[in-house]
Amino acid sequence: MTASVNLLVDLMEAFVSGRDRSMAHVDRIEGLLIEHFQDSELFEELSPAVASYRPGGGDHLLDEEDLASEFRYALRRLLEEGDVGADSA
């Protein structure tokens, strides 16, 4: 796996585990997706969820558990399939 995939896995695992579910953390994940995964299926799948996240949720927003569920699914795919279209960074 590339360094960007490894970093994405680490960041999503930190969110799923509850170590960091802050907006700043999710913003970092979003930035990584934009910078390194923009031409991938992973970007297409995660971007709407990440953009819809707010701690505590709300109307038409994802809360912590909703986004953790999205990340769990993405992590399974990443760990099973390896590189999912990330650039070589």
PyMOL commands that set and color helices and strands:
alter all, ss='L'
color gray80, all
select helices_A, chain A and resi 3-17+23-36+41-51+64-81
alter helices_A, ss='H'
color red, helices_A
deselect
rebuild
show_as cartoon
